Amino acid sequence: MLLLKTEHPVVETPPADQACPAQAPPLSGESDAVHERIAATLRQPGHLSVWQLCKIVIILAVPVFGQQVLMLMLNLSDFILAGRKTPNVEVAIAAVGIGGQVLWLINVAFMMIGAGATAVISRSIGQTDRPTADRTAHQALLLSVLIAVVATAAGFVFAPQMLHGLGLNDEALSAGVVYVRIILPGLPIGVLMFMGSACLRGAGDTRTPLLVIAVANVVNIALSWILCVGLIGPALGLTGIAIGTLVAYLLGGAFMLALLRIGRGGLHVRVRPLRLDPGLIGRVLRIGVFSGLEGLLMAGASTAVVVFITALDPAGQPPVNYPAYVAALRLESISFLPGFAFAMAGGAVVGQSLGAGRPDRAVRCGWWSYALGGGVMTVAGLLFVLFPTQLVHLCVSKSADPVMISRAATMVRICGFEQPFLAAILIFGGLLRGAGDTRFPATITVAGVGGLRVPGIWLATRRLGFGVIGAWCVMCGDLVVRGSLMVWRFVHGGWKKTRV
């Protein structure tokens, strides 16, 4: 990644043969008006008060928080149905967990494109270069769909081999294959929902993604429950859960594309021309490649951890350790919500502030983003410490294996103490990526996950016999180290000279 010699980034001029409009598209709706006011405020000279900065961050973060809540519900509803409304709770939880693992591996490429597109769009908006922002969104969506088509075909064919390598018993393996194969065909359309959200966040519009995911979430929960428990027709169990998720992906992606074609958040995306722009794609990927490598490493490390933990369950018996691990992860993901919200909102403000030539404003925004988001996550951690068993029972039937419940509750309590460091990883990492500095977070992830998490969990589970609780403690130690390093990088300030 190249670094700027000055504080002012270079503005690209779009090629003459591009199909995007020569001038900024007309704005539409309240969301665009809010976006315009925020962008204008960040470009204005002079000093912004603490209240003004916090107000901008909160205005952007609240819709993102709502979006994250709905995205979590989109995934958590599958887990709750599997844990409370299926006959074999442990097998269903394992199938949903392992299916999510496979989908995460596939999503790594989209993480790379999304990170690059968000940074380029936010910097372009800060420079009032809307044509480049429009073209970037168009190219990001087109490339994502092409990759999704290939990934869907490969995932559908090789799903049994992928899941078998993760160490599941035959019953959970068969259920996981069915779950993944039903959802995968929706990926080429569903990716438009997630990639469109990334582009709009870069433009400062966090309300439209909230609207789209709200619609998809309502459809997912309603249809999954209807099909799973048999409110209309026979009870389909895990198959019904997967069908509900598939329909939600299809509807959400189509809805997002329709809104972007009309014009939202100052972005106006045309479907044609259906060809890639190598120069612009290269610019996006140059920024996003490190996020992609980071995501690939995290997915690979998570897969290795799954293999270590599934090996703890004796063959021929219902799994206990892996379902407990999945339950703790799902509950821990609730605490991610404010961190992700303030990371995305703060990243957009940081990118636009740098585009406007105000790195000092970007720094102040970063610290207040952490103060707000980290404070909320710390309160969530307190709830994890005080009420772990009660939280587990919200998602898992009380008739489930008591050993599984006990181990899940212990892991939930432990993760309560990690929250300030997890907040630093999420929020400062988001701020750095918003500035276009994706290399450092990726480097820290490689060092922490590859040098501490995976070998530490291998040692804890395979050599020292500490089991799933020992593995969880190693994961928390990794978060403490990486969170501290993220704070150091932000204080260092090299990210302010990153060229996008």
N, C-alpha and C positions, 0 to 999 in steps of 0.2 A: 504494500500500500504506500502511495506517495504522500509526502507531507508538504504542506504549503510553506513557502518562504515568507509570506505575508499573512495578515489576518483576513484578507479578502479573497474568497474563492473565485475561480474563473467561471464566467457565464457562458454556457454553450448556446450556439445559435442553431435552431433546427434546420435540417436540410430542406431545400425548396420543394422536393417531391413528396414530402410527408403529407398524409391526408388529414392531419389535425388542423384546426382552424388557425389562421395567422394571428388572430387576436384572442384574448381570453374569452371563453364562452360566457354567456349570460348566466348570472347566478340565479338560483331558484330556492325559495323556501327559507324558513327560519334558521335551519341548520347552516346554510350558506351565509346568512347575515351575521350569525354569531362568529363563524369562521373568519369573515372579513374583519370584524371588529378586533378580534384577537390578533390577527396578522398585522393590522394597522398599528395596534398598541405596541407590539414587539418591535416594529420598525421605527417608532417615534424616538427622537433624541431625548436626552435628559434622563433623569433618575426615576425609576418606578419604585413605589413604596412596597414594603413587605406585603401589605394587604392586596395591592394590585397584582403582584406576582402570584401570591397564594390563590387569589380569586381565579386567575387564568388557569392555573394548574387544576384547581378543584372543578372548574367548569368543564374542563376536558376530561378529568379523571372520573367524575361521577357517571357519565354515560359508559365509559370503558368498564367501570366497576360493574354496572348493570349488565353489560355485555358479557363480562367474565362470569358473573353469577349464572347467566343463562347458558353460557357454554359449559360451565361446570354441571349444571342441571341436565344439559343435553347428554353428558357422559355419565353423570352420577345416577340419573334415573335408570339407566341400564343396570348399574351395579345394585341399586336398591331393589329393583324387580328381581334380579337374580338372587339376591340375598334373602328376600322375604316372600317371594311369590312362585318359587320353583320347587319341585319335590326334592331334588338333591342339591342342597344349598352349596356345599363345598365344591362340587363339580361345576356348578353354574358360575360361581364366583371365579374359579380358576379359568374357565373358558372365556369369560368376559375380560378378565385381566390379561390373559395371554393374547387374545384378539386385539386388545388395545396396544399391546407391545408390538405386534406386527404392523399395525397401522402407523404407529409412531416411527418405525423404521422407514416406512414409505414416505412419511411426511418430511423427512430431513431435507430433501431437495426444495420443498416449498418454503421451509424456514430460511434457506439461503436466499431465495428470490425475494421473499417478503422483507427481510432485513435490508437488502440492497435497495429495493423499491421505496421503502419508507424513508430511508436516508436521502435518496436522490430527490424524491418528491418534496420532502420538508425543506431541503436546501433550495430547491427551485422556487417554492412558494415564498420563502424568505427573500429571494432575489426578484420577486414579481415576474418570474418566467413561467407563466402558466402553460404555454405550448409544450415545453419540455416535461412538465408534470403530467400533462395528458398523455403524451407519447410513452412516458415511462409506465403509467398505469396500463395502457393498452398492451405494451410488450410483456409486462409482468403476467398479466392474465393469459395472454396467448401462450407464452412459454410454459406456464403452469399446467394448462390444459393438455398440451402435447406430452409433457412428462407424466401427467396423471394417466393418460391413455396407456402408455407403455407400462407404467407401474401396476395398473389394474390387471392388465393381461398377464404379466409375470407373477403377480401375487396370487391371482386366481389359480394359475397352473401349479405353482410351487407351494401353495399354502400348507399341504400336508407335510412336506419336507421341512419347511420353516418351523412349524409348530413341534414336529417330532424332535428336532434338535434342541428344543427347550426343556425336554425331560418330563413332559406330562405323561400320566398314565393313559391307557387306551381310551377310557371313557371320556376323560376331559379333553383329550386330543380330538376325538370325533366331534364333540360339541363345539370346540374352538374352530375347527375347519368350517363347519356349517355357518357359524356366526360370521367369520371373516368373509366367506364367499358370498354371503347375502349382501353385506355392506359395500364391498369393493366396487361393484358396478356404478355406485353413486359418486365415486371419487372424482371423475373428470368434471362433473357439474358442481359437486359440493366444494371443490377447491376454489371455485369462483367466490364463494361466500367468505372464505378465510383470506384469500389473497386480496379481494376487494376491500375487506376490512383493513388490511395492512396499508393499502394505498390511501384510503380515506384518512387513516390516523396520521399519515405523513402530511396530509393537507390540513390537518387540524380539525377534521370532522369526526367526532366520536359518537354522534347521535345516530347517524344512518346505520352503522354496524349494529348498534343496539336494537334498532327497529327490525332489521333483517333477522338477527339471531333470535329475537323474541318470537317472531312468527314461526321460525323453524323449531324453536324449543316447544312451543305449545303443541304443534303437530306431533313432534316426537313423543312427548310424554303421553298425550292423549291416545295416539294410535298404538304405542307400545303397550300401554296398560290394557287397552281394549283387546288386542290380539293375544297378549300374554295370558291374561286370566280368563279370556273367553266371554267377555261381556256381549259380544256379537259373534256367534259361531263357536267352533271348538277352541279350547285353550291351547295355544301354540307354544307356550313356554318360551324358551330361549329363541326359537325361530321368530316368534312374534316380536320380541324385543329388537332383533336385528332388522326386521322389516320396517318397524317404526323409525329406526335410525336412518335407514336407506331413504325413505320417503322424505324425511326432514332434510337430508343433505341435498336431494334433488330440488326440493322447493326453495330452500335457502339460497342455493347457487343461482337458480333462475331469477329469483327476486332481486338479488344483488346486481346481476348483469342488467336487468331492466332499469334499475335505478341509475346505474352508472351511464347507461346510454342516454337517459333523459338529462342527467347532469346533477351531481350532488357534491357538496363540499368544495365547490370550485373546480371539480374535475368533470370532464366530459369525455367519455370513452366511446369511440366508434369501433364497431366490430371489424370493419374492413379498413385497411388491407390485411389479409390473413398471411402476412409474411413477417419474418423476424428482421429486426434492425441490428446487425452485428455490433455496430458501434455502441448503441444504447444498451443492448443486452450485456456487452462486455463491461460497460460502466457499472451496471447493476450488480453483475456477478463479481466484479473486482472488489466491491464493498461487501457483498453478501457471502463470499466464499468462506470467510473465516467463521461466520455464523453457521454456515452449512457444515463445515468441518467440526465445529463445536457440537452441533446437534448430532452429527454422525457418531462422534465419540461418546456423547451422552447416551444415545440409543444403543450403541455397542456395549457400553459399560453396563447399562441397565439390563441388557440381554444376558450378559455374563452373570450378573447378580441373580437373575431369575434362575439360571442354570444351577448356581450354587445353592439357592434356597429350595428349589424343587427337589434337589438331591437329598435334602434333609428328611423328606417324607418317605417312609418305607414303601417299597413296591407292593402293589396288591391291596393297599389300604387307602381309605379316603384321605385326600391331602389335608393337612392342618397348617403347616408353616407357611406355605405359599398363599392360601386364602387369608391368613392373618396379616401377611405382608401387604397384600392387595388392599385389604380393609384399612390398614393404617395409612397407606399411600393416598387412598381416596379421601380420607378425612383430612390428612395433611394438606391436600390440594385446596381445601377450602381456605386455608390461611394464605395461599398464593394470591388470592383475588385482589386485595388492596395493593399488594406489591406490584402485580402486573398492571393494575390500573394507573398507579402513579409512575411506573416505569414508562408506560406508553405515552401518557400525557406529558410527563417531563421530557421524554425523548423528542416529542414533536416540538415542544417549546425550545429545547436546546438547539435542535436543528434549525429552526426558523431564526433564532437569535444569532446563531453563527452566520447564517445566510445574510442577515441584516448588518453584519459586522459588529455585533455586540457580545463578545465572549464573556465580559463581566456579568452581563445579565444571565447568560447561560449558567454560570457558576452559581449564582444566587438561587436560580430556579432549581438547580440540582439539589442543593442542601435542603431547601424547603420541601422538595418532593420526598426526600428521605425522611424528614421529620414527620411529615403527615402520614405517609404510607407505612413507615417503620413503626410509628406509634400505634396504628391500628393493628398491625401484625403482632406487636408485643402483647396487646390486650387479648388477641386471639390465643396466643401462647399460654396466657394465664388460664384461660378456659380449658385448654388441653391438659394442663397440669392438674387442675382441680376436678374435672369431670370426664376422665377418659373412658370409663366403662359405659357411662350413660350415652356418650357420643357414639361409641361403637354400636350400641343397641338401637340407635336411630336408623342404622343402615343394615344391620344383620339381625335375623330372627333370634329370639332368645332360646329357641330350640336347637340352634347350631352347637357344634362341639364346644364345650366350656373351655377346653385348652386353647382353642383358636381364639375365643373371645378374650381370654386372659392375656395372651401374647399380643394381640392387637392393641388392647388397652395400654399395656406397658409401653409399646412403641409410640402410641399417641402421646402419652405423658412425657416421654423423652423428647419428642419433637417440639414440645412447648418451650423448652429451654434454648432451642436453636433459632428462634424467630428473629431476633435482631440481626443475626448474621445472614439468615436467608433473605431478609429484607434488603440487606446491602448487596447481595448477589443480584437480586431481581431488579432493584431500582437503579443502583449505580451502573449495573450492566446495561439496562435499558437506556440510560442517559448516554453512556459511551457509544452504544450502537446508533442512537439518534444523531450523534455528532459524526457518525461514519467511522468511528474507531471500533471496528469489529475484531481486529487482530488481537488486542490485549485480552478481552474476555475469552477468546478461543484459546489463547496460550495458557491462561490460568486454568481453564477447564481441562486441557490436556495434562497439565502438571498435577492438578488436584485429583482428577478422576483416574488418570492413567497411573500416576505415581503413588496415590494414597488409597483411593476408594476400592478399586478392583483388587489389587494385591492384599489390601488390609482385610477385605471381606473373605477372600480366599483363605488367608491365614486364620481368621476367626472361625470360619465354618469347617474347613477341611483339616486343620492342624490342631487348633486349640479347643475345638468342641464347644464354642460359645453359642452356637445355634443362631437362630434368626435374630434374637435380641442383640447378640454381639455384632452381627452384620449391620443392624440398624445404628448402633453406636458408632461404628466406623463411618457410616454415611454422614452422621451428624458432625463428626470431627472434620470431615472433608469440607462441609459447609462453613464451619468456623474459620478454617484457613482461607478458603476462597473469598469469603465475605470480607475479611480483613484486607486482603490484597486488592479487592475492588475499591475499597475506600482509599487506599494508598494511591491507586492510579488516578482517581478523580482529583485528589489533592495535588498530585504531581502536575497535572494540567497539560500534558502533551497532546491530549485529545483535541484541544482547541485549535490545533493547526492541521487537522486531518483534512485531506482533499477528497471531495466526493465528485 
